[in-house]
Amino acid sequence: MELQKRATNQIVTISVNKSTRHLLNAIHSSRTDLITANLSAFKDRGNVNYLSVINKIPLEDRLPALVNKYSKQKIAAILTVSLTACFEKMNLRYAMNADQIVELSDMVIESSEEDMLALEDVLLFLQQLVMGQMGKIYDRMDIPTFFEMFEIYRERRHKDYMNAKYERDVQFNAVPINERIVENSRIAERDKDRQAMKDYLKKTNEKL
């Protein structure tokens, strides 16, 4: 009985990384404490670590891929719940109605392909929105205002990513060319071995 009860409170059990799996299930079961605990793994001293989300959440578990795995309807419902809870905490005088929030959820999903956002990105942004870290909000929230503030989060994320990429490129160029050739050769050999293993396993499965 306890196992059945636990299963009904879970939307996802496997096929995604641990963080996203726990986050989806926490939202589905309305466990604010678990959502907060999950998102804390992507913060440093209370500040969002944008690179942590990028590095820890694989592309196959970002929002566009989640839609393909679980359907747009399910992921939109998860976002709608999260957006509604966020706006309720803000005590807005002129808030969006239910239909507008559903529309906003769809728009977030559609725009997520532009920079491959993760569900964690959306939830971290909503936390910042409630805390007033995206700019001053007076007494209203509409779709254009939401995306204007969401763009701030996305720009910060992109900036951190580009800075990290620049630092990696600088470090790589500082390595003597002979060492770079050896490293590139090692990577090429590793990829060649992995591909050979994949081909072998594929042929083996075809024979079974």
N, C-alpha and C positions, 0 to 999 in steps of 0.2 A: 504493500500500500504506500509506504514511504517513497519507494523508488518510482512508483507511478506518479505521485504528487510532484516529485522532483523533476520528472521528465516533462510534465505539462508546463512547468515554469521555464523550460529551456526551448529556445528557438533553434539553437545550434549546438550540436554535440561534437562534431568532428569536421574535418576538411578545411578549417581555417586555423591561423595561428592562435596561440593561447590568449593573447591580449584581446584580439578582436572577438574571439569566441566568448570570453567572459563578459566583454562589454555588451555584445548583442543580447546575451542572456540576462544581464543585469537590467538593461533597459526594458526588455520584455517582461521581466518580473517586478518592475518598478522599484528596484533596489538602489536608491540614491547613494547609499553608503558604499556599495560595491562599485558604482560608476566613479565616484570620487577617488576611491582607492586605486582603481585601474588607471585613471588618468594621471595620478601622482607619479607614476613610473616615467612619465614623459615631461617631468618638470625638474628644474634645478633651482632650489631655494625659492620655490613658488613661481618661478618664471618658466614659460613654455620652452622646452628644448626642441625646436622644430626639426633639427637633424635627427633626433632620437626617433621621431615618428617615421621619417623618411628611411632611416636605416633599419628599423626594427619591423616595420610592416611591409611585407613583400607586395609586389605589384598585383599578384593574383589574389590578394586580400583587400585591395583598395575598393572604394565605393563602386566604380564601374564593374569590377569583377564580381563583387557581392551581388549586384543586380542580376548578373548572368547565373550565379550559383543558386540564389534563393528567390528570384523574381523581383521585378521592380515594385510590385505591390507590397511585398513584405518589407523591403528596405525603406520604401517611402513611409510605411506605417511606423517603423522604428524612428525615422527622422521626425515625423509628425508629433509623436509622443514627446520627443526630446525638445523640439521647438516650442510646443505648447507649455511644457514645464518651465522652460527658460523665460518665456514671456509672462507667465503667471508670477514669477519671482520679481519681475521688474515693476509690477504694479502700474501698468500703463493706463492712462485715461482713454486713449484712442488706440486700442490694440487691434490686431488682425482677427477676423472671424475664422471659424473652423475651415471654411472653404478656401480662404486665402492661405491659411497655413498648409493645407494639403497641396495647393498650387505651388507654394514656396518649396515644399519638400521635393516636388518633381523638378523644379528649377535647379535646386542644389545638386540633385543627382545628375542632371544634364550637364551642368557646368563643371562637375567634378572631373570630367574627362580632359579638361583643358590643362590641368596640372596634376592629374592623378591623385586626388585627395583621398585620404583614408577617413573612415568613420571617426577615428580618434581626432583627426584635424577638426572636424565639425564640432565635436563635443568640447574640445579644448577652446575653440573659438566662442562657443556659447557660454562657457565659464567666464571668459574674459569680458564678454558682452555684459553679463550680469554684474560683474565687478567694476564696470565703467572704464575698462582699460582700452576700449575701442573708440573712445570719445564720449562727449557728453550727450546723453539722451534725455530729452525733456519729458514729454508725456505721450509720445506717439511712436509707433513702429509700423512701417509699411515695407513692401518688397524692395523698392529702390534704396531705402535707407539701410535695410538689412545687407544688401549686396555691396553697398558703399563701404560699410564697416567690415564686411567679410573680406573685401579686397585688401584692407589693411593687414589682416592676418596673413593672407596669401602673399602679399608683397614681402612681409617680414620673413616668411618661410622661404620664399625664392631667394631673397638676399643672403640668408644664412647658407643656403645650398650653394649659391654661386661663390661665396667667400670660401667655403670648404673645398670646392672644386679648384679654385685658384691656388689655394695652399697646397693641395695635392699635386697640381701641375708644377708648381715651383719646386717642391721637394723632389719630384721625379726628374726634372731638368737639371737639378743640382747633382744627381747621381752620375758618376763617370760613365761615359758611353759604353765601355766594355761591360760594366755591371748591368746596364740597361738591356744590352743585347742578350746577356745571359738570362735575365729575368723574363724578358719577352719570350725567349726560347723555352724556358721552363713552363710558362703559362700556356704556350702553344702546344707543348707536349702533353700537359695535363688535360687540356681540352680534347686533344686527339685521343687520349686514353679513355676519357669519359664517353666520347662519341662511339668508340669501338665497343665499349661495354653496353651502351644503349642498343647498338645494332645487333649485338650478340643476343641480348635479352629479348629483343623484338623477334628475331628469327626463332629462338627457342619457344616463345609463346605461340608462334604461328604453327609450330609442329605439334603442339599439344592438342 
